[in-house]
Amino acid sequence: MNDLRKIDRADALEVLWPLHGPYAADSIVTASIAIEHLWRYLAHMMLRNESRRMDSTTAMSAALRNLANSNNSASQVLTQFNRWAERVNEQPEFAHDEDLPHHLVHGVVGVMASAVSSAASQYEAAAQQLLKAAAILGHLYLDCGAEGGCPS
C-alpha cells in the first residue's frame, strides 16, 4: 500500500489471511466464505455496464491468468482435503448421524474423497483452459485508428 489513506484490496486479503500464518481451524471456513463472496462479486460485476466498458484486453487477460492460478490453488486445496479424509478414516471416533456402522462410515468418507478428487481434476482442466484463453486474448487490442477513435 503506497497511500495509507487508500485500501489496496489485494493487500487487505493478505492482512486477513497471511500466506505464512498464523493459521486457525476456523480460517478454512472463513477463507472459503471470502472466495465464495469474491466469485459472486465477479459475477455481479460482469453483468453490469462497467464490465462492458472494459476495453483493456491486457486487464482481462490478466484476470483470466489470475483465475487460472486460483483454479490451480483450488485443485491443491481439494487434494489436501483428501489427505484430511484419510486422517478421518483412521479415527474410530468418527460416526455418521444416521448411526451407520463404522465400516460404512469409511465408505461414506471414500465417496466424499472421490467427489473431491474429481473436482480437483476439473479445476486443473479449467486452469489449463483459462491460461489458453488468456494467451489468446493477450494478442488482441482495439484498433481505433485515426478516424475518430473508438466508440464510447
Buried (B, 14 or more C-beta within 10 A) or exposed (E): EEEEEEEEEEEEBEEEEEEEEEEEEEBEEEBEEBBEEEEEEEEEEEEEEEEEEEBEBEEBBBBBBEBBEBBBEBBEBBBEBBEBBEEBBEEEEBEEEEEEEEEEBBEBBEEBBEEBBEBBEBBBEBBEEBBEBBEEBBEEEEEEEEEEEEEE
